[in-house]
Amino acid sequence: MEFISQSGRVDKVLQQHLKTTRNQVEHFIKEGNIKVDGKVVTKCGYKLKGGEKIEYDIKKAEQKKEYKIDFDVEKLYEDEDILIINKPPFLTVHPALSVKEPTLVDWLKKEDISLSTISGKERHGIVHRIDKQTSGALVIAKNNEAHLALSKQLEDKSMGRYYLAIIDTPLKDNIIVEKSIARNRKNRLKMAIDEKGRVAKSAFLKLTTSKTEKSELIAAKLFTGRTHQIRVHLNAISRHILGDDLYGFKSKEGKIKRVMLHAYIIYLVHPRNNKRIVVKAPLLDDFREVLEKKFIMERVYEKIDVDYIIHSFDTIF
């Protein structure tokens, strides 16, 4: 129980007070976890006048259920400092107030893998992330020294990933999209092109068109790391990833169950020996099944050769 003298919307006040994300605060409020002057408040827009008695139980809200970990995650590379995994789709990377199922961090702890602690108890080992529906390569830091080194590489771009995506309409040509991104003002679940947003730059490489030439397999490389960056930049040039109904692609129900985006190649400098590491995350079954149905696989395998993709980006962009 606390007295909060600040006035304004309760969600914004609590976000500042609890130092967490707006999305987590919204779930916190809607689940009835706060009282204002003894009354439960479930509306995020409730106005505080200032000086009200605020009661909340953050420990209760954060209390995790004992989830059964009934899945496994493919390990691509592991040593005493880092672990690189092939994240399956629909697996959330780390716990949050809004997450009601086991996460990658839960699996890492179940496997008794040593993890860095820099990012806090809910994000042990997590240096970077990918969206829930996106699959592919993700690096985990096993100790704080490795975590610091990898975080620095994210900043100076010596660590990065190449993605594969299946889009609804072929690109006219290989292209770089450089448009700033911010939270969508009308839909908080989405991001949008906004000149007042954060600088964002993506490169897209044509690989091969489908049998009908209506869709295309492309590769993407990010020069910045904004939320939904690939999806937003493709939407800006009137292209959409198959399965991505949030940004415009409408698939028939049951046909494509998730965004066809896969973090295919990850590269980094090993934090201990300074050697460059390049690791490929094999295509997962659902992604490969869409390719087999729509594309000539002989062409696909030729174009998704690791050396071919890296060389193409190095020479074209």
N, C-alpha and C positions, 0 to 999 in steps of 0.2 A: 504494500500500500504506500502510495506516495502522493504528495501534493505537487502538481505540475502547474506552474504559473503561466505558461505560454498559452496564448489563444490561437484559434485556427482550427482547421479540419483535424479530427482526431487521428486519421491515418498518417497525415504528414507530421503531426507533432510526435506521435509514437515512433515513426520511422527515424526521426532525428534523435529521439531519446534512447531508443534501443539499438541504434546504429546497425540497422539491417536493411534489406531491400523492401521496396514498396509492395511487391508481390507477396512477400512473406507476411508483412504487416496486415495486408488485406485478408489473408486466410486466418491470421491470428484473431482479427476482430470478428470476422463472419462466423467463426466457430464458438463465439461467446466467451472469449477468454479475458475480456476486460469489463470493469464496472466503473461508471462515472457517478460519484456521489451515491453509491450503493445500488445503482441501476445498471443492469447488463445492457451494453450498447453493441449492436451488430451492424450498424450502418457506418461505412467508412467516411461518409461526408458529414457525420455528426459534428456540430460546431462547439468547440470549447471556448468559453468566455475568458478563462484564465483563473487559476486558483481553485479549480475543482479537485476533489479527492479522487485519485485514479487508483484502482486496484487491478492488478494483473498477476498472473502466475506463469511467468515465462518458463519455469522448469516443467510445469505440467504441460504446457503447449509443446515443448521440445521433447517431451518424454517419448522415446521410441518403443514401438512394439517389438517383441521378439519375433522377427520375421524368419520364416524358413527359407534358407538359401538353397533353392532346388535347381540351380543353373550353374554352369561352369563358363569360364572365359578363357579363350585361347591365348597362351603366352607366345609371343613372337621372339622375344629376346630378354635375357635376364642375367644380371651379375650382381655384385655386392652393392652397387650404387643405383642402378636403374632397372625398371621393368617396363617393357613395351608390350601392350596387349592389343588384341583385335576386338574392340568393343562391339557387341551385338546391338542391333536396333532395339528400341523400347526399353533400354536400360539407362536409368538416370545415373549421372556420374557421382553425385554426392547428396547426402541428406539435406532436407530443408523442411520448414514448417509445413509446406504444401505437399510434400512427398509422402505417399502412403504405401510405398512398397520398398522392398530391399533395393539397395543401390550398389554401384561398383565399389564404393568404399566399404560397404558391409561385406562384400565378397572378399576384398583384400584383407580385411580383419579376420574373417573366417579362415582364410588360408594362412593366417599368422605371418603375413609378409611385413617385414620391417618398413616403416613409413616415416617420412619427414613430418615435422609438427609445425612448420612455419605458418601454414594456412589455417590453423585452428583445428579443434578436435573433430569437427564434422567434415573437414576437407583434408585429412591426413594424406600426404603423398601427392595431392592433386596440384600439378603445375599449370596445366591448361585443360580445356574440356571440349566436348562436342555435344551437339544437341541430342536430345533423347532419341529421336527417330534416325539420326545419322549413325552409321556404323564406321568402324575402321580403327586406324592406328592412334594410340594414345600412350604417352610416356608417363610413368609414375616414378617419383623420386623416393628412394629408400632412406635417405638421410638428409639432414639440413644443408650440408655442403653441396650435395648434388642439386638440391632444390634451388639454392641461390644461383648456382652456375647455369642451370637450365632457364631460370627466370630471366637472367641477363641475356641469354641467347634468344629468347623470345623478343626482347627489346631490340637487339641489334640484328635480328633476322638471320642469324646463323643456324637457327632451328626453325623448321617449317614443315608443311605437308603439301602434297599434291593430291587433289581429289578427283574422283570420277563421278560423273552425273549423267543421267539420261534425261534429255529435255524434249519438250513436246514439238518444237519446231527447230530445224537446223539453223545454225548461225550462218550469216552471209559470209563471214570471214573470221579468222582469229582476231580477237579484240581485247583491248584493255578498257575496263570501265573504272573511272575515277570520279566517284560522286559521294558526297558526305552523307552519313546515315545518322538518324536519331529515332527515338521512340515515336511510333505513329500516334498522332494527336487524337485520332478518332477511335483507335483500337489498340489498347495497351498490350495485347498479345503480339502485335506486329511491330516491325521496324519499317522505316520509310526513308526515301531520299529527302534530305532536308539540308539546304545550303548552310543552315546554322548548326548542323550536327557535327559529328566527329569525322575527320578525313578518312576515307576508305578507298582502297584500290585493289582491283581484282584483274587477273588475266585469264582468258578462256581460250582453249585450244581445241579445234575441231579434230575428232578422231575418225569416226566412221558413221555413216547414216544407216538407218534401218532398211529392211528389205523393201518397204513401201516408200522410203525416203521421206516419211512424214516426221520421224523423230531422229534423234542423234545422240550418240555417246560422245561426251566431251570431257576434257580434263580442265581443272581449275587450280590456280595458285593464288594465294592471298599475300598481299604485301602489307596488309593491316589485319587486325583480328577483331572485327566488330560482330555483334550478335546478328545471326542470320545473313551475314554479308553476301555469301554466294547467291542465296535465294533472292535477296533484295536487288542486287545488281543485275541478275538475270531478268527479274521482273521489270527493271528500268528499261531494258531493251526488248520488251515484249516476248520474253522466253520464260518458261516455267519448268521446273523439275517434275517428272512424273510422280504422282502420289502427293504432291504438295498442294493440298486444297487451301491452305492458309494464304498462299500468295497467287492463287488463280487457276491452278490446274484442277479440272473436275474429272475425276476418274469414276467409272461405273462402280457401284458398291460391290465390294468383294474382289475387284480386279487387282488393284494395287493398294496395299495396306499401309505403306509408309513412304516417306520421301526417299527417292532413289538417288541418294548421295552417300558416297563412301570415301573415307579418308584412306587413300590407297598406298601412298608412300610417305614415310616420315624420315627426315634427315636431321642430324644433330652432331655436335662435337662432344665426345665422351667427356664428362666432367672430371675424370681422374687422369686419363692418359692423353687427352686432347686429340684422339683419333676420330676422323669423320665416320659416322655410322649412317647407313642407308638401309631401312627395313621396309619390306612390302607386307601389307596386310591383305591376305587372300580374300577374294570376293566371297561374300556369304551367300547362302543358298537362295534367298529370296531375290537378291540382286542378280545373281547368275541366271535364275529362271526367267526373269524378264528379258535379259539379254538373249537367251537361247530362243525365246519365242519370237522376238522382234528382229534380231540381227543375224548376219552370217558370222558364225563364231570364229571361223578361220581368220577373218579380217579383224575381229575384235582382239584375238590373242596377239596378232601382229602389232596392233596399235597400242596395247596396254603393256608392252614390254617396258620394263623400268628404265633401261638406258635410252630407249626411244623417247619416252615422255620427258625425261630430264634434259636430254640433248635438244629436243624441240623447243622447250621453254627457254633454254639458254641461248639459242640461236635466233628465235623469232621475236622474243620480247626484250 
